[in-house]
Amino acid sequence: METYDALLASIAPTAGTGRTILDPATGQPVGEAPVHSLDDLERAVATAGAAQPAWAALGHEARSAALLKAADAVERSAEELARLLSREQGKPLNGPNARFEVGACVAWLRAAAGLPLEPETIVDDGETRAELHYRPIGVVGAIGPWNWPMMITVWQLAPALRMGNAIVVKPSEYTPLSVLALAKVINEELPEGLLTVVSGGRDVGARLAEHPAIGKIMFTGSTATGRAIIKSSADTVKRLTLELGGNDAGIVLPDADPKAIAQDLFWGAFINTGQTCAALKRLYVHSDIYDAVCEELTAVAKAVPMGNGLDENNLLGPLQNQAQYDVVANLVEAAKASGARVLLGGNPDTGRPGFFYPATLVADIDNDNPLVAEEQFGPALPIIRYSTIDEAVEKANAVDVGLGASVWSQDLAAAREVAGRIQAGTVWINRHGAVDPRIPFGGAKQSGYGVEFGVEGLKALGVPQVING
């Protein structure tokens, strides 16, 4: 285990060749990130291709053992990684934030190592025998986001490595240090060349998506970028797993207890200060309990402290970058201009350093308002009144994305019936956004395709082969 300063120094570029990364809470430098080039990418892909066959030949048991050792290494360096993540991304150490994210990296590495994947006998009738196997793809390219940079990188690399692939990771330009440090720790337990982070610009990401030696691209990010990856990957017919934008709806049925669900509603929407693809972004509440839900949610939100992530008291942090701050601020201003009622927030302190936008709740808002119709990806939740279940379902489905959704009720049978009508990859009941390494996760409509997690996610990092005879 290295100290924080030693870990940061170990990933620093040669003096004068890097790019300064700033803390979104203070504007102060965090460290220097390397600026890798297309030539660096070519070397990484070639090295990965050379290392991959021997790794594949080890078999599942040996690869799983290496992943378990990698999980132990991350756990030993957990506090140093969490501190770096907090400074670079902005999320607080406590709550469902930086320490939570590093812990999730450990959990997903161990889960990927432990997933069963035996050959499947498809037919064995005395005349025909057919078995389904999954073979490594080769070299996988992973392009990650800035909101959960460490955790989502592990979501990509853990199953890829378990299946016998090598992987080249391109992190977000906003949060490269977190991913570089995580990979440095994991690589202590892996053969050389299997996992490489290429910290470059958009040109590097574009080349990775089209590179002929890359057999699969895993991408988490915006729908617009996902479309570009689909196009650039077409000439080489790459396999793709795309987890794209979401604008998740929550529907509160009239029998729900407003006080009992308020805390979970809040964190479903405001986890990571709202910067989560599968966060609750539109809340539909039956008119019978609308005012009570608004009141209880406001009480919870008022009590949650926001500030610098290194302060152990804070649970909400800044937005990660100026561009995302502007998106949230503009959407809230448009809602205010339309006559919507601001229950809390909506009044950022522009004289304060950092990209802090207060936790904001907006009521009495139309379903076609931009704050409802567009993904805000920040700490602003619109609350929409409805009268009938049919109306709520119709409004929830009236967008072109469908990553997640939730239904809130004391009647589980009623909640499950409503859940079955919602167009989303995952629908949670009485919670929102609770992902599990054992349970497949993926989107519907323009929220992408392919699944991650569980055995199905593991299979997605392999090539199916039928042995018939």
Secondary structure, 3 states (H helix, E strand, C coil): CCCHHHHHHHCCCCCCCCEEEECCCCCCEEEEECCCCHHHHHHHHHHHHHHHHHHHHCCHHHHHHHHHHHHHHHHHCHHHHHHHHHHHHCCCCCCCCHHHHHHHHHHHHHHHHHCCCCCEEEEECCCCEEEEEEEECCEEEEECCCCCHHHHHHHHHHHHHHCCCEEEEECCCCCHHHHHHHHHHHHHHCCCCCEEECCCCHHHHHHHHHCCCCCEEEEECCHHHHHHHHHHHHHHCCEEEEECCCCEEEEECCCCCHHHHHHHHHHHHHHHHHCCCCCEEEEEEECCCHHHHHHHHHHHHHCCCECCCCCCCCCECCCCCHHHHHHHHHHHHHHHHCCCEEEECCCCCCCCCCCCCCCEEEECCCCCCHHHHCCCCCCEEEEEEECCHHHHHHHHCCCCEECEEEEECCCHHHHHHHHCCCCCCEEEECCCCCCCCCCCECCEECCEECCECHHHHHHCCEEEEEEEC
